[in-house]
């Protein structure tokens, strides 16, 4: 399977100041063919932005983050993808981040919603900036209306990796198929939770291991799960990770069914 990597070699992710890609930064693109042969090339910031960076707003971003007037400098993701020939059925992009968050976007959605990769962000004066909000950032341009969800807000990206979605989700999907409730919970989980809370070797490790922390074997434990979710991911949380806006209580109940299925089958 061909795999490409795009990651920052010299970025300083701990900086709190909102900055763009500096001229000192270098990005690597690595290709691994089906025979295991690896070839690499380095991309400077100038080469990346030379693909056609432009300044743009994103009402989708501002709505999700409770901001207004945010401006970006961004490059078309489709233009980046078009630089490579995907010959092994790759249909998605894995987005590995500096803080162990792991985003995931089907290429079909990148095409449908004309997604961009922001290399610079400018917040309005006085806006609170969480530590994770750094380029590179997935950006929905104005005029496009994807489902309102977290996967279109991935930030702090250090690596783009082209994968087959069937390979990526396969180990989890097999367990989730034990019931309709668990299967529905899997769909909710992969759209909202897997980015931080990994399962079966897939997903990010930014958040706690939910299966270890929440046994979910009693009504009291299920209530704690729901209460903690609203505490950590409600609209007023200090880190501006408002996942609650993307999921309903009914969907959270299906997530618990999915987690219980993983406990039984994993």
N, C-alpha and C positions, 0 to 999 in steps of 0.2 A: 504494500500500500504506500502510495506517495504521500509524504508528509512535508509540509513547509512550516518554517518557523520565522516569525518576525519579532525580535525582542530587543529591548534597549540594553546596550552594554554598559553605558556610562551614566544613566539617569540617577538622580539622587531622590528616591521616593520619600524620604523623611522630611523634605522641605514642605513647610506649610504655605509658603507664598505660591499663588497661582502663577505658573510660568508655562511657556511653550517649550517646544523642543529646541534646545540650544544647538549652536553650530558644532559644539564639541561632542554631541551625542552621535553614536553610530548604531545602526540596526543591522541585524543579520537575518538573511533569508537562507534557509537550509532545505535542500531537497534530498529525500531518501527514496530511491526507486525500489521496485518490487524485489530486486536482487540484493538489496542492502547497501548499494553504493551511495555514498553521501557526497554532495557537492554544496558549497556555500558561497554566498556573495554578501558583501556588506553594503548597507544603504545608509548614506548620510541623511541628515535632516533636510538638506537642500534637495537631495534626490527624491525624497518622499513628497515634499511640498511642490516640487516641479511637475508632479503628475496633475496639478491643477487645484491647489488649495484656494479656498475662497472664504470670505467672511460671511457669517450667516447667524441668524437667531434660531431658536427652537422652542416653540410654544409648548411642545410635548414635554421637553426637559423642565421648563419653568413651571408648568402645571404640577408635575410630579414632585419637584423639589421645593415648591412654594416660593419660587423666585419670580422676578420680573425683569425684563430687559437684558438678560444674559446674552453675550455675544461670543461667537466661536470663530476660530479659523480651522477649517476642516477639508479633508480630501475624500473623494468618493471611494467607498469601499469596493464598489464594482470595478473602478479603475485600477485599484491595487490588485484585486483578484485576477483581472484580465492580463496581468503581466506573466501569469503562469498557466501551464497546461495541466489540468487535473485529469489524469488518465486512469485512475483506479476507483472511480465511483465516489470520490469525496463529495459530500453534499452539505457540509456544515463547517462552521469555523468555531473552534474552541478558543476562548479568550482567557488566557492565564494572566493573573494580575499580581502586582507587587505584594498585596496584603493577603494572598492565598485565596482570594475570591476567584471563581472560575465561571465566566460567562459562556454562553452557547447560542449560536445563531445559525439557523438553516440558511444556506445560500439562496434558497427560493424567497425567503423573507427579505434578505438584503436586496435582491432584485426587485421584489414587489414594492418595497417601501423606499427604495433608493437611499439606503442608509449611508451615513458618512462616518469618518473617523476624525474626531476633533484633536488637533495638535496644540491648540491654545484655547483657554477659557478666560473670559473677562466678566466677573460678577459686578453688579451694580454696587456702588459705594455703600458700606454698612451691612452688606449681606454676610451672614454667618457661613463659613466654609468648613465642612467636616474634613478631617484629615485624609479621607480616602478619595476626595474629589479632585483628582489630578489627571492630566492627559496621560495616555491616550484615552479618549472617551467615545463610546458609541453615541451617534447623534441621529435623531429623526428630524429631517428638514421640514419646514413649514409647508403645508399643502398635502402632507401624507398623514394617514390616520391608521396606524397599526393598532392592534389591541393594546389597551392601557396596561402595561406590564413591566416588570423589573428588567427583563432581558434586554430592553431597549435603552437601558441606562448604565450599562457596564462602564466602569471608569478604572483609572490606575493600571491600564493594560500594559503588560511588558512583552506579551507574546501572542501571535496569531498562529494557530495550528489547524490545518485543514484535515478533517476526519470524515469518516462515514458515520452517520447518525445511528445506523443499525448496530455498528460495533460499539459505539459509545453507550447507548442505552440498553443494549441487549441483556447484560447481566441483571439489571434491575427489573426490566420489563418482564422477564421470564418469571420472577417471583411475584410480581404485581398481578399477573394474570390469574390469580387464584380465585378472585371474585370480582363482581362488577363494582362494588364499593372500593375495593383496593385498587382496581384499575383506574377508576375515576380519581382516587387520591393520588395515584402516581402522576397523572396528567397535571394535577394542581401542583404537586411537589416539584416536578421538573421545571415548571414555569415560574416558580416563586422561591423555592427553598434549596434546591440542589446546588445553587451557586455558592452557598456558604456552608451547607450541611451535607457533606459527602455521604454516599451510600455505595457499598459494593465496589469501592475503588473508583467511583465516578463522582465528580463534583468538587467543590472547593472545601478548604479546611479553615476558613475564616471563623466559622461558628462552631459551637459545641456539637458533639455527637449526640443527636437527639435520642437514638435508641438506648444509649447508656444512661442518659439523664432522666428519661421519662418512661417508666415501665408500662404505663397506660393500662394497668390491670384492674383499676377500680375507678369509680366515678370521681373520687377525690383527686386521683392522679391526672385524669383527663381534664378536670377543672384547672389544676395547676398548669398544665400545658397551655390551655387557652389563656389563662391569666398572664402567664409569663410572655406569651406571644404578644399580647396587647401592651405589655409593659415595655418589652424590648423593641417592638416594631410598630407601635402606635404612632399617630401623627405628631405627637409632641416629644418623641424621643430625641435625646441630645445629639445623636450621631446622624440625624436626618435619614434614617433608613426606614422609611414609612412603607412597610410591606402590607400593612393592614388595608391600605387604600386599594390594593389589588385583589384581595380575597374576601369572600363572605364567610360567615360562621358555618354555613352548611359545607363549604369547601374545606374549612379547617377540620370539620368532623370527618370528612373523607380522607384527609391527610392522616389522621390518627388511625383509620382503618388500614391505610397503606403501611404505616409504620408497624402495626400489629402483624400484618402479613409478612413483613420483612423479618420480624422476630421469629415467627414460626418457620419461615422457609430459608432464612439466612444463616 
